[in-house]
Amino acid sequence: MTVWRIIYILAFLIAPTSAILGADANQPKSDIRVLVDISGSMKQNDPQNLRVPAIQLFSQLLPENSRAGVWAFGEYVNMTVPLDDVSKAWKQMAMRTTREIDSSGLYTNLGSAIERATFGWSKADPNSKRSLIILTDGMVDVSPNQEVNDRARREILRETLPALREAGVVIHTIALAGDADESLMAQLSAQTDGWYQKIAVADQLQEAFLKIFGQATEQDSIPLDNNSFLVDDQITEFTLVLFKTGAAKPVQLEKPDGERFDASKDTAEVSWYEGTDYDLITVSKPMVGKWRVEAEIDPKNRVLVVSNIKVNPSLIPNNLLATETFDFSIQMMQQDQAITDSRFLGLLKVEMDILTADTDDTLTLQDTGKAPDNEAGDGTFTTQIVAPQTEGVAELTMMVSSPTFQRLRQKAVNIFDSPVIIEHILTDDTENYHQIFLTPREPVVEPDSLEIKALITMPDGEEVPVTLSVDAGFRQVGRVTVFESGGQYQLQLSVTGKTQNGRQFSVNTQPYIFETPILVAPEPEVVTEPAVAEKVVEPEPEIEIDWVYWFTIGAIINVTFLLLGFAVTWLNKRRAVAYAKKLTAELELPSE
């Protein structure tokens, strides 16, 4: 650390409070009510009763400046952990009384449970951060008569939900397998900007409650790097959450001076709960320096702190639309007031990490007075956040660091792909139109608030505005010209409107692409072959016959044959005369 940084830190520590702190910026007090389903169906969906350790973990993590209570509901509603300010005594009671949670309920009287648990929340209170957490595996079930059940469900949506939204209540819901009314749970959360999570098995309950803990409380933490963490002199208490498997070795904790201890050390300064699948260790007035823990490394492990210096982030919605843009800021607080001392602020590095299944981006927050920051040096560090393009869960980590301390604030956010569901119907009639249907994504957006501008890129590359008209309900329909040769269409939407909890938004959706087939076969192309020079076949020259020559030869041949014939005849005649004479002589009689 450089000398000037040391001087700045010392100056901050000894400076008068009025010179360090700015205007009062009290953070609202968390008021958390938990409803747990104990209907008989839980015997199948949670046979090991894992609801108990999950709720116990949640209750032990709650900061002592909050208020909380737990209710179990089936046919009847029972207050399992009385509503009160969270304290060490309250936490001890919660560990004991939550063991009574079972699966003995006959019905699932959710409406009555909400009414009982939300007493006192008749109107909004800016000094209270109200959260209602509902865990259930079933439908609204108050009677064997289905009409009665349907009426009870409608009452929740039409009367109870609007009243809670007006009172500033955020409803977080967990639908556990079975026959959980997912639609109802999703609507309760979306219309109050709460966290909705469906889980397939009860083993996931602890992780679900841990996520909701980040939504419902204002709790700082410090980095846990390779099972070590740095405690600064502003930390008055830390709580270490360590998850483990059944085969794990007993956890040990090592102080900066090298002293080691385990679960057997349970004193006024150290509270150690050793559970089946997690250890919870709270240390008051911890020694400053580097602490180490000997345990399994798990990304869910964390170190929560109570500190004189706190992170105060601006509101981040629990549900965002893909590519939605908003300004985000962080202040550092001391004694519930924003720190504005330039010597302290100059040492801070403020960042936001956004992690999704596909991306990991880090943004730097500035206090320079340049947009989107409003005023330089006022202690408010600002950046602009663009929500990820991919639908799913985004994990946000706010990080503030200086040469002497680090603070984190973690939060999960649901990302929805688009404010509308896009569909299309193709036609093979070249005199007709392809159709595009835009259905508001309920329960995310307010259907009647949407204003949509549509632009489509045709297969030939031309961009054409699409005229939209309202169809059944709030669905909007557009017509697109048919290309006989087929090809690719790209639809781009610009959508403004309000979410179900009244938040304004403006987004440009990702291109919606669809292909169309060829409807009319193109005429065959006439290909003209290049001219080839015609080969001229010249006639063979006539052969001139020498008739005199051939007449002479013929005459000679004829004369030759005549002479030969004459010679043969003459010879034959002579032979015949000679033979006749001889024969006459032999036949002639002798004379007397």
C-alpha positions as CSV (number, residue, x, y, z in Angstrom):
1,M,0.0,0.0,0.0
2,T,1.4,3.4,-0.9
3,V,2.1,6.1,1.7
4,W,-0.6,8.5,0.4
5,R,-3.2,5.8,0.6
6,I,-2.3,5.2,4.2
7,I,-2.6,8.9,4.9
8,Y,-6.0,9.0,3.2
9,I,-7.3,6.1,5.3
10,L,-6.0,7.6,8.5
11,A,-7.6,10.9,7.6
12,F,-10.9,9.2,7.0
13,L,-10.8,7.3,10.3
14,I,-10.0,10.5,12.4
15,A,-12.1,13.0,10.5
16,P,-15.3,14.3,12.1
17,T,-18.4,12.3,11.3
18,S,-20.2,15.3,9.8
19,A,-17.3,15.8,7.3
20,I,-17.5,12.1,6.2
21,L,-21.2,11.5,6.0
22,G,-23.7,13.0,3.7
23,A,-27.5,13.1,3.8
24,D,-29.5,10.6,5.8
25,A,-30.3,7.6,3.7
26,N,-32.0,5.1,6.0
27,Q,-32.5,1.7,4.6
28,P,-35.9,0.2,5.1
29,K,-36.3,-2.5,7.7
30,S,-36.9,-6.0,6.4
31,D,-40.3,-7.5,7.5
32,I,-40.5,-11.1,6.4
33,R,-43.4,-13.5,6.7
34,V,-42.9,-17.2,5.8
35,L,-45.8,-19.6,4.9
36,V,-45.1,-23.4,4.9
37,D,-47.5,-25.9,3.4
38,I,-48.1,-28.9,5.8
39,S,-50.8,-30.6,3.8
40,G,-50.8,-34.4,3.6
41,S,-49.4,-34.5,0.0
42,M,-46.1,-33.3,1.5
43,K,-45.6,-36.9,2.7
44,Q,-44.9,-37.8,-0.9
45,N,-43.2,-34.7,-2.1
46,D,-41.1,-34.1,1.0
47,P,-40.9,-37.5,2.7
48,Q,-37.7,-36.5,4.6
49,N,-39.3,-33.2,5.8
50,L,-36.5,-31.2,4.3
51,R,-38.6,-28.1,4.8
52,V,-37.4,-28.0,8.4
53,P,-33.6,-27.6,7.8
54,A,-34.3,-25.2,4.9
55,I,-36.4,-22.9,7.0
56,Q,-34.0,-23.2,9.9
57,L,-31.1,-22.1,7.7
58,F,-33.2,-19.2,6.4
59,S,-34.2,-18.1,9.9
60,Q,-30.6,-18.2,11.2
61,L,-29.3,-16.0,8.3
62,L,-31.8,-13.2,9.0
63,P,-30.1,-10.0,10.2
64,E,-30.9,-8.8,13.6
65,N,-32.2,-5.5,12.3
66,S,-35.1,-7.3,10.6
67,R,-38.5,-8.7,11.7
68,A,-39.8,-12.1,10.8
69,G,-42.4,-14.9,11.6
70,V,-43.3,-18.4,10.3
71,W,-46.7,-19.9,9.8
72,A,-47.7,-23.5,8.9
73,F,-50.9,-24.0,6.9
74,G,-53.1,-26.9,5.9
75,E,-56.8,-26.9,6.8
76,Y,-55.9,-24.5,9.6
77,V,-53.1,-21.9,10.0
78,N,-50.7,-22.1,12.9
79,M,-48.0,-19.5,13.9
80,T,-44.9,-21.7,14.2
81,V,-42.4,-18.9,14.9
82,P,-44.0,-15.8,16.4
83,L,-43.6,-12.5,14.5
84,D,-41.0,-10.4,16.2
85,D,-37.7,-8.6,15.8
86,V,-35.0,-11.0,14.9
87,S,-32.5,-11.6,17.8
88,K,-30.4,-14.3,19.1
89,A,-33.3,-15.5,21.3
90,W,-35.7,-15.4,18.3
91,K,-33.3,-17.5,16.3
92,Q,-32.9,-20.1,19.1
93,M,-36.7,-20.3,19.3
94,A,-37.0,-20.7,15.5
95,M,-34.5,-23.6,15.6
96,R,-36.7,-25.3,18.2
97,T,-40.3,-24.6,17.0
98,T,-39.7,-25.2,13.3
99,R,-39.1,-28.9,14.2
100,E,-42.9,-29.1,14.6
101,I,-43.5,-28.7,10.9
102,D,-45.0,-31.9,9.5
103,S,-47.4,-33.2,6.8
104,S,-50.6,-33.6,8.9
105,G,-52.9,-31.0,7.2
106,L,-56.1,-32.1,5.5
107,Y,-56.5,-29.2,3.0
108,T,-54.5,-26.4,1.5
109,N,-56.1,-23.2,2.8
110,L,-53.7,-20.7,1.2
111,G,-56.1,-17.8,1.3
112,S,-56.6,-18.0,5.0
113,A,-52.9,-18.4,5.5
114,I,-52.1,-15.2,3.6
115,E,-54.7,-13.3,5.5
116,R,-53.4,-14.4,8.8
117,A,-49.7,-13.8,8.0
118,T,-50.1,-10.3,6.5
119,F,-51.9,-8.7,9.3
120,G,-50.8,-5.1,9.8
121,W,-49.9,-4.7,6.1
122,S,-53.0,-2.7,5.2
123,K,-51.1,0.3,3.6
124,A,-47.6,0.9,2.2
125,D,-44.8,1.9,4.6
126,P,-41.6,3.4,3.0
127,N,-39.6,2.4,6.1
128,S,-40.5,-1.3,5.8
129,K,-39.3,-3.8,3.1
130,R,-42.2,-6.3,3.1
131,S,-41.7,-9.9,1.9
132,L,-44.2,-12.8,1.9
133,I,-42.6,-16.2,1.2
134,I,-44.9,-19.1,0.2
135,L,-43.9,-22.7,-0.1
136,T,-46.5,-25.2,-1.3
137,D,-46.9,-28.4,-3.4
138,G,-50.6,-28.1,-4.1
139,M,-53.7,-26.2,-5.4
140,V,-56.0,-24.0,-3.4
141,D,-58.0,-26.7,-1.6
142,V,-60.5,-25.7,1.1
143,S,-63.4,-28.0,0.3
144,P,-64.5,-31.2,-1.4
145,N,-66.5,-28.9,-3.7
146,Q,-64.4,-27.7,-6.6
147,E,-66.6,-24.7,-7.1
148,V,-65.7,-23.5,-3.6
149,N,-62.0,-24.1,-4.3
150,D,-62.2,-22.1,-7.6
151,R,-64.0,-19.3,-5.8
152,A,-61.3,-19.2,-3.1
153,R,-58.6,-19.1,-5.8
154,R,-60.3,-16.2,-7.6
155,E,-60.6,-14.3,-4.3
156,I,-56.8,-14.5,-3.9
157,L,-56.1,-13.1,-7.3
158,R,-58.9,-10.5,-7.5
159,E,-59.0,-9.2,-3.9
160,T,-56.0,-10.3,-1.8
161,L,-53.3,-9.8,-4.4
162,P,-54.2,-6.2,-5.5
163,A,-54.4,-5.2,-1.8
164,L,-50.9,-6.6,-1.0
165,R,-49.5,-5.0,-4.1
166,E,-50.9,-1.6,-3.0
167,A,-49.3,-2.2,0.5
168,G,-45.9,-2.7,-1.1
169,V,-45.6,-6.4,-0.4
170,V,-43.3,-8.5,-2.6
171,I,-44.4,-12.2,-2.8
172,H,-41.8,-14.9,-3.3
173,T,-43.1,-18.3,-4.1
174,I,-41.7,-21.8,-4.3
175,A,-43.7,-24.5,-6.1
176,L,-42.6,-28.0,-5.0
177,A,-43.3,-30.7,-7.5
178,G,-46.6,-32.5,-7.0
179,D,-49.7,-30.7,-8.1
180,A,-48.6,-27.2,-7.2
181,D,-50.6,-24.5,-8.8
182,E,-47.7,-23.1,-10.8
183,S,-49.9,-20.5,-12.6
184,L,-51.1,-19.0,-9.3
185,M,-47.6,-19.0,-7.8
186,A,-46.1,-17.3,-10.9
187,Q,-48.9,-14.6,-10.9
188,L,-48.4,-13.8,-7.2
189,S,-44.7,-13.3,-7.7
190,A,-44.8,-11.5,-11.1
191,Q,-47.5,-9.0,-10.1
192,T,-45.5,-8.0,-7.0
193,D,-42.0,-8.3,-8.6
194,G,-41.2,-11.3,-6.5
195,W,-39.1,-14.4,-7.1
196,Y,-40.8,-17.5,-8.4
197,Q,-39.1,-20.9,-8.4
198,K,-40.3,-24.3,-9.3
199,I,-38.3,-27.2,-7.8
200,A,-38.6,-30.8,-8.7
201,V,-37.4,-32.4,-5.5
202,A,-37.2,-31.3,-1.8
203,D,-33.4,-31.5,-1.9
204,Q,-33.5,-28.2,-3.7
205,L,-35.3,-26.3,-1.0
206,Q,-32.2,-24.9,0.8
207,E,-30.9,-23.4,-2.4
208,A,-34.3,-21.9,-3.2
209,F,-34.5,-20.3,0.2
210,L,-30.9,-19.1,-0.1
211,K,-31.9,-17.3,-3.3
212,I,-34.9,-15.7,-1.7
213,F,-32.8,-14.6,1.2
214,G,-30.9,-12.4,-1.2
215,Q,-34.1,-10.9,-2.5
216,A,-35.8,-10.3,0.9
217,T,-32.9,-8.9,3.0
218,E,-30.2,-6.2,2.9
219,Q,-27.2,-8.3,4.0
220,D,-23.6,-7.6,3.0
221,S,-21.0,-10.4,2.6
222,I,-17.2,-10.6,2.0
223,P,-15.4,-12.7,-0.6
224,L,-14.6,-16.3,0.3
225,D,-11.6,-17.2,-1.8
226,N,-10.3,-20.8,-1.7
227,N,-11.8,-21.2,1.8
228,S,-10.1,-18.1,3.2
229,F,-11.5,-14.6,3.9
230,L,-10.3,-11.2,5.2
231,V,-11.9,-9.6,8.2
232,D,-11.4,-5.8,8.5
233,D,-11.7,-3.6,11.6
234,Q,-15.2,-2.4,10.6
235,I,-16.7,-5.9,10.9
236,T,-18.4,-6.5,14.3
237,E,-19.7,-10.0,13.4
238,F,-19.6,-12.6,10.6
239,T,-21.7,-15.6,9.9
240,L,-20.1,-18.4,7.9
241,V,-22.4,-20.7,5.9
242,L,-20.7,-24.0,4.8
243,F,-22.5,-26.7,2.9
244,K,-21.3,-30.2,3.1
245,T,-22.0,-33.8,2.1
246,G,-22.6,-36.7,4.5
247,A,-19.0,-38.0,4.0
248,A,-17.3,-34.7,4.8
249,K,-14.8,-34.3,7.6
250,P,-15.7,-32.1,10.5
251,V,-15.2,-28.4,9.8
252,Q,-12.4,-26.5,11.4
253,L,-11.9,-22.7,11.6
254,E,-8.5,-21.0,11.9
255,K,-8.1,-17.5,13.3
256,P,-5.5,-15.1,11.9
257,D,-3.2,-15.9,14.9
258,G,-3.2,-19.6,13.9
259,E,-5.6,-20.9,16.6
260,R,-8.0,-23.6,15.4
261,F,-11.3,-24.6,16.7
262,D,-14.4,-26.7,15.7
263,A,-18.1,-27.2,16.6
264,S,-17.2,-28.0,20.2
265,K,-16.3,-24.3,20.8
266,D,-19.6,-22.7,21.6
267,T,-19.0,-19.6,23.6
268,A,-20.4,-16.1,24.0
269,E,-18.3,-15.0,20.9
270,V,-18.8,-18.2,18.9
271,S,-22.1,-19.8,18.0
272,W,-21.7,-23.0,15.9
273,Y,-24.6,-25.0,14.6
274,E,-23.6,-28.3,13.1
275,G,-26.3,-29.6,10.8
276,T,-26.6,-32.7,8.5
277,D,-25.7,-30.9,5.3
278,Y,-24.4,-27.5,6.5
279,D,-22.6,-25.8,9.3
280,L,-23.5,-22.3,10.5
281,I,-20.8,-20.4,12.4
282,T,-21.4,-17.0,13.9
283,V,-18.4,-15.1,15.4
284,S,-18.9,-11.8,17.3
285,K,-16.0,-9.3,17.6
286,P,-13.8,-11.3,15.3
287,M,-10.1,-10.9,15.1
288,V,-8.9,-8.7,12.3
289,G,-6.9,-10.5,9.6
290,K,-7.1,-13.5,7.3
291,W,-9.3,-16.4,8.5
292,R,-9.2,-19.9,7.0
293,V,-11.7,-22.7,7.0
294,E,-11.0,-26.4,6.6
295,A,-14.1,-27.6,4.7
296,E,-15.5,-28.7,1.4
297,I,-15.4,-26.0,-1.3
298,D,-18.9,-25.2,-2.4
299,P,-20.0,-22.1,-4.6
300,K,-23.0,-21.7,-2.3
301,N,-20.7,-21.1,0.8
302,R,-20.6,-17.5,1.9
303,V,-19.5,-15.1,4.7
304,L,-22.2,-12.7,5.8
305,V,-21.1,-9.7,7.9
306,V,-22.4,-7.1,10.2
307,S,-20.3,-4.0,9.7
308,N,-20.1,-0.3,10.4
309,I,-19.6,0.2,6.7
310,K,-22.5,-1.1,4.5
311,V,-23.4,-1.3,0.8
312,N,-26.5,0.6,-0.2
313,P,-27.5,-0.4,-3.8
314,S,-30.4,1.1,-5.7
315,L,-33.4,-1.1,-6.5
316,I,-32.9,-4.0,-9.0
317,P,-36.1,-5.6,-10.1
318,N,-36.4,-9.3,-9.5
319,N,-37.8,-9.9,-13.0
320,L,-36.3,-8.2,-16.1
321,L,-37.0,-8.5,-19.8
322,A,-34.1,-9.4,-22.1
323,T,-32.1,-6.3,-23.2
324,E,-34.0,-4.1,-20.8
325,T,-31.9,-1.1,-19.8
326,F,-31.8,0.8,-16.5
327,D,-29.4,2.9,-14.4
328,F,-28.0,1.3,-11.3
329,S,-26.1,3.0,-8.4
330,I,-24.3,2.1,-5.2
331,Q,-23.5,4.2,-2.1
332,M,-21.4,3.3,0.9
333,M,-23.1,3.9,4.2
334,Q,-21.9,4.6,7.8
335,Q,-24.4,5.1,10.6
336,D,-27.2,5.0,8.0
337,Q,-25.8,7.9,6.1
338,A,-24.0,8.1,2.8
339,I,-20.3,8.5,2.9
340,T,-19.2,11.5,0.8
341,D,-15.6,12.1,2.0
342,S,-13.5,12.4,-1.2
343,R,-10.4,10.9,0.5
344,F,-12.4,7.7,1.2
345,L,-14.3,7.6,-2.0
346,G,-11.1,8.0,-4.0
347,L,-9.9,4.7,-2.8
348,L,-13.0,2.7,-3.8
349,K,-13.4,0.4,-6.7
350,V,-17.0,-0.4,-7.4
351,E,-18.1,-3.1,-9.8
352,M,-21.1,-5.2,-10.9
353,D,-20.6,-8.8,-12.2
354,I,-23.5,-10.3,-14.2
355,L,-23.3,-14.1,-14.6
356,T,-25.6,-16.2,-16.8
357,A,-25.4,-19.6,-18.4
358,D,-23.8,-18.0,-21.5
359,T,-22.0,-14.8,-20.3
360,D,-19.9,-13.3,-17.6
361,D,-19.7,-9.5,-17.8
362,T,-18.2,-7.0,-15.3
363,L,-19.3,-3.4,-15.2
364,T,-17.4,-0.6,-13.5
365,L,-19.5,2.1,-11.6
366,Q,-18.2,5.7,-11.7
367,D,-18.7,8.8,-9.6
368,T,-17.4,11.2,-12.2
369,G,-20.5,13.2,-13.1
370,K,-20.5,11.7,-16.6
371,A,-23.7,10.1,-17.8
372,P,-25.3,8.1,-16.4
373,D,-23.8,9.5,-13.1
374,N,-25.4,12.8,-12.1
375,E,-22.8,14.5,-9.9
376,A,-19.1,13.9,-9.5
377,G,-17.9,13.2,-6.0
378,D,-21.3,12.9,-4.3
379,G,-20.6,9.3,-3.2
380,T,-23.1,7.7,-5.7
381,F,-21.3,5.4,-8.1
382,T,-23.4,4.7,-11.2
383,T,-23.5,2.6,-14.3
384,Q,-26.1,1.5,-16.9
385,I,-27.1,-2.1,-17.0
386,V,-28.4,-3.9,-20.0
387,A,-30.2,-7.1,-19.1
388,P,-28.8,-10.3,-20.7
389,Q,-30.3,-11.4,-24.0
390,T,-30.8,-15.0,-22.9
391,E,-33.8,-16.1,-20.9
392,G,-33.0,-17.7,-17.5
393,V,-31.5,-16.7,-14.2
394,A,-28.8,-14.0,-13.9
395,E,-26.6,-13.9,-10.8
396,L,-25.6,-10.4,-9.9
397,T,-22.7,-9.6,-7.6
398,M,-22.0,-6.1,-6.4
399,M,-18.4,-5.6,-5.3
400,V,-16.9,-2.6,-3.4
401,S,-13.3,-2.8,-2.5
402,S,-10.5,-0.6,-1.1
403,P,-7.0,-1.2,0.2
404,T,-8.5,-2.0,3.6
405,F,-11.9,-3.8,3.1
406,Q,-14.2,-5.6,0.6
407,R,-17.9,-5.8,0.6
408,L,-20.3,-7.9,-1.6
409,R,-24.0,-7.9,-2.2
410,Q,-25.5,-10.8,-4.2
411,K,-28.8,-11.1,-5.9
412,A,-30.5,-13.4,-8.5
413,V,-32.7,-12.0,-11.2
414,N,-35.2,-13.8,-13.6
415,I,-34.7,-12.8,-17.2
416,F,-37.7,-13.2,-19.6
417,D,-37.1,-13.5,-23.3
418,S,-39.7,-11.0,-24.6
419,P,-42.7,-9.1,-23.4
420,V,-44.8,-10.9,-26.1
421,I,-45.0,-14.5,-27.3
422,I,-44.4,-14.4,-31.1
423,E,-46.1,-17.0,-33.4
424,H,-46.7,-17.1,-37.2
425,I,-49.0,-18.9,-39.6
426,L,-47.9,-19.4,-43.2
427,T,-50.1,-19.5,-46.3
428,D,-49.5,-21.2,-49.6
429,D,-52.0,-18.8,-51.3
430,T,-50.0,-16.2,-53.3
431,E,-53.0,-13.9,-53.2
432,N,-53.1,-14.0,-49.4
433,Y,-50.8,-13.0,-46.5
434,H,-48.6,-14.7,-43.9
435,Q,-49.9,-13.9,-40.4
436,I,-47.9,-12.9,-37.3
437,F,-49.5,-13.1,-33.8
438,L,-48.1,-11.2,-30.8
439,T,-49.6,-12.4,-27.4
440,P,-48.7,-10.4,-24.2
441,R,-46.5,-12.5,-21.9
442,E,-48.7,-12.9,-18.8
443,P,-48.1,-12.5,-15.9
444,V,-45.0,-10.5,-16.8
445,V,-46.5,-7.5,-18.5
446,E,-49.8,-5.5,-18.4
447,P,-51.4,-6.6,-21.7
448,D,-53.3,-3.3,-22.3
449,S,-50.2,-1.2,-21.7
450,L,-48.2,-2.5,-24.7
451,E,-47.3,-0.3,-27.6
452,I,-45.5,-2.3,-30.3
453,K,-43.7,-1.2,-33.4
454,A,-42.9,-4.0,-35.8
455,L,-40.4,-4.0,-38.7
456,I,-39.8,-7.0,-40.9
457,T,-37.0,-7.8,-43.3
458,M,-38.3,-9.5,-46.4
459,P,-36.5,-12.3,-48.2
460,D,-35.3,-9.8,-50.8
461,G,-33.7,-7.7,-48.0
462,E,-36.3,-4.9,-48.0
463,E,-37.4,-3.6,-44.5
464,V,-41.1,-3.1,-44.3
465,P,-43.2,-1.8,-41.3
466,V,-45.9,-4.2,-40.1
467,T,-49.3,-2.8,-39.4
468,L,-50.8,-4.4,-36.3
469,S,-54.4,-4.8,-35.2
470,V,-55.9,-6.1,-32.0
471,D,-57.3,-9.7,-32.3
472,A,-59.0,-11.7,-29.6
473,G,-58.2,-10.4,-26.1
474,F,-55.0,-8.3,-26.2
475,R,-53.3,-10.4,-29.0
476,Q,-52.1,-8.3,-31.9
477,V,-52.0,-9.5,-35.5
478,G,-49.9,-8.4,-38.5
479,R,-50.0,-9.4,-42.2
480,V,-46.9,-10.0,-44.2
481,T,-46.7,-10.2,-48.0
482,V,-46.1,-13.6,-49.5
483,F,-43.0,-14.2,-51.6
484,E,-43.6,-16.8,-54.3
485,S,-40.0,-17.7,-54.4
486,G,-39.9,-18.2,-50.5
487,G,-37.1,-17.3,-48.3
488,Q,-36.2,-15.9,-44.8
489,Y,-38.2,-13.3,-42.9
490,Q,-36.8,-11.4,-39.8
491,L,-39.2,-9.7,-37.5
492,Q,-37.9,-7.0,-35.1
493,L,-40.1,-5.5,-32.4
494,S,-39.8,-2.3,-30.3
495,V,-42.0,-2.7,-27.3
496,T,-42.9,-0.2,-24.5
497,G,-45.3,-0.8,-21.6
498,K,-45.7,-1.7,-18.0
499,T,-44.9,-4.8,-16.0
500,Q,-47.7,-6.4,-13.8
501,N,-46.3,-4.5,-10.8
502,G,-46.5,-1.1,-12.7
503,R,-42.8,-0.7,-13.7
504,Q,-42.3,1.1,-17.1
505,F,-40.1,-0.7,-19.6
506,S,-38.8,-0.2,-23.2
507,V,-37.1,-3.0,-25.1
508,N,-36.0,-4.1,-28.5
509,T,-36.6,-7.8,-29.0
510,Q,-34.2,-10.2,-30.6
511,P,-35.0,-10.9,-34.3
512,Y,-37.7,-13.5,-34.8
513,I,-36.8,-15.5,-37.9
514,F,-38.9,-17.9,-40.0
515,E,-38.5,-19.5,-43.3
516,T,-41.1,-19.9,-46.1
517,P,-41.1,-22.5,-48.9
518,I,-41.1,-21.9,-52.6
519,L,-44.7,-21.6,-53.8
520,V,-44.3,-21.3,-57.6
521,A,-41.6,-23.1,-59.4
522,P,-39.5,-20.6,-61.4
523,E,-39.6,-20.8,-65.2
524,P,-36.6,-22.7,-66.6
525,E,-33.9,-20.4,-67.7
526,V,-33.2,-20.5,-71.4
527,V,-29.5,-21.0,-71.9
528,T,-28.2,-20.0,-75.4
529,E,-25.2,-22.0,-76.2
530,P,-22.4,-20.2,-78.0
531,A,-22.4,-20.6,-81.8
532,V,-20.1,-23.2,-83.1
533,A,-18.6,-22.7,-86.6
534,E,-20.2,-25.3,-89.0
535,K,-17.7,-27.7,-90.4
536,V,-17.8,-27.5,-94.2
537,V,-17.4,-30.9,-95.8
538,E,-15.8,-30.4,-99.1
539,P,-17.0,-32.8,-101.9
540,E,-14.4,-35.4,-102.9
541,P,-12.9,-34.4,-106.3
542,E,-14.3,-36.4,-109.2
543,I,-12.0,-39.0,-110.7
544,E,-11.5,-38.6,-114.5
545,I,-11.6,-42.0,-116.3
546,D,-9.3,-42.7,-119.3
547,W,-11.8,-44.5,-121.5
548,V,-9.4,-45.1,-124.4
549,Y,-7.0,-46.8,-122.0
550,W,-9.6,-49.0,-120.5
551,F,-11.1,-49.8,-124.0
552,T,-7.7,-50.9,-125.3
553,I,-7.2,-53.1,-122.3
554,G,-10.7,-54.6,-122.7
555,A,-10.0,-55.3,-126.4
556,I,-6.8,-57.0,-125.7
557,I,-8.4,-59.2,-123.1
558,N,-11.2,-60.1,-125.5
559,V,-8.8,-61.0,-128.3
560,T,-6.7,-63.0,-126.0
561,F,-9.8,-65.0,-124.9
562,L,-10.8,-65.5,-128.6
563,L,-7.4,-66.8,-129.6
564,L,-7.2,-69.1,-126.6
565,G,-10.7,-70.4,-127.5
566,F,-9.7,-70.9,-131.2
567,A,-6.5,-72.7,-130.2
568,V,-8.3,-75.1,-127.8
569,T,-10.9,-75.9,-130.5
570,W,-8.2,-76.6,-133.1
571,L,-6.3,-78.9,-130.8
572,N,-9.4,-80.8,-129.8
573,K,-10.3,-81.2,-133.5
574,R,-6.9,-82.6,-134.4
575,R,-7.0,-85.1,-131.5
576,A,-10.4,-86.3,-132.7
577,V,-9.2,-86.9,-136.3
578,A,-6.2,-88.8,-135.1
579,Y,-8.2,-91.0,-132.8
580,A,-10.7,-91.8,-135.6
581,K,-7.9,-92.8,-138.0
582,K,-6.4,-95.1,-135.4
583,L,-9.7,-96.7,-134.6
584,T,-10.4,-97.3,-138.3
585,A,-7.1,-98.9,-138.8
586,E,-7.7,-101.3,-136.0
587,L,-11.1,-102.3,-137.3
588,E,-10.0,-102.8,-141.0
589,L,-10.2,-106.5,-142.2
590,P,-7.1,-108.2,-143.7
591,S,-7.1,-108.4,-147.6
592,E,-7.5,-111.9,-149.7
